[in-house]
């Protein structure tokens, strides 16, 4: 089973919901081997809503902690 880090991009100007297929940031490419999936919402959502969405997909919200990320 893949664990996903979900990146929530909240955009008020986007019409409809946009979602990207999960991708792995491989260690060979300088990454951490984690899988990432992004989505954008047409309307603003709260941190709690974004977090609940991530949890419902078996993941958690991504945190950018290094310049490489």
N, C-alpha and C positions, 0 to 999 in steps of 0.2 A: 504494500500500500504506500502510495506517495503522500507525504505531508506537504502541503502547499503553504506558502506565504502569500497572502493576498495584499496587493497594493491597491488601495482605494484612491481613485482620482476623482475628486468631486468637482464637477464642472457645471455651472449654471447655464452655460450657453449651448450645450450639446443637446440635440434633439434625439431623444431615445436613449436606450442603454447600449453601451459599447463594451464588448468583452473580448479578451484575447485568449487564445489557447495557452495552457500551461507550458512553460519552457524551463529547462534546467540550466542553471549557471554552473557549468562543469568545472571541476578542479583543473582540468587540462587547459581551460581558458582563463585560469586565474581566479575562478570562483570558489564557492563553498560546497558545491554539489547539491544545493537546495533547489527545489522547484518553485517557480513564481508564476502567478496568474494575475493579470491586471483587469480592472473593470472601471468604467466611468459611469456615473449616474447623471441623468438629466437634471435632477433636482438635488439640492443640498441634502446631505444625510449627516446624522450625528456620528460621533465616534462610536457610540454604543451600537447604532444600527450597522455601521461598517464592520465592527467587531463581531456582531451576531452573524452577519453574512459569512465572514471568514470561518467562524466556528462551524456553521452549518455545512460548509464544504470540507470540513476536516482539517482546516488550517488555522492560521493566525495572521494578524496584520504584520506586514513587514516593517522593520525599523532600519533606516539607513544609519549605519554606525561607522563606516569607513569611507574614505575618498573613493576607493575602488568600487564600492557599491553604487 
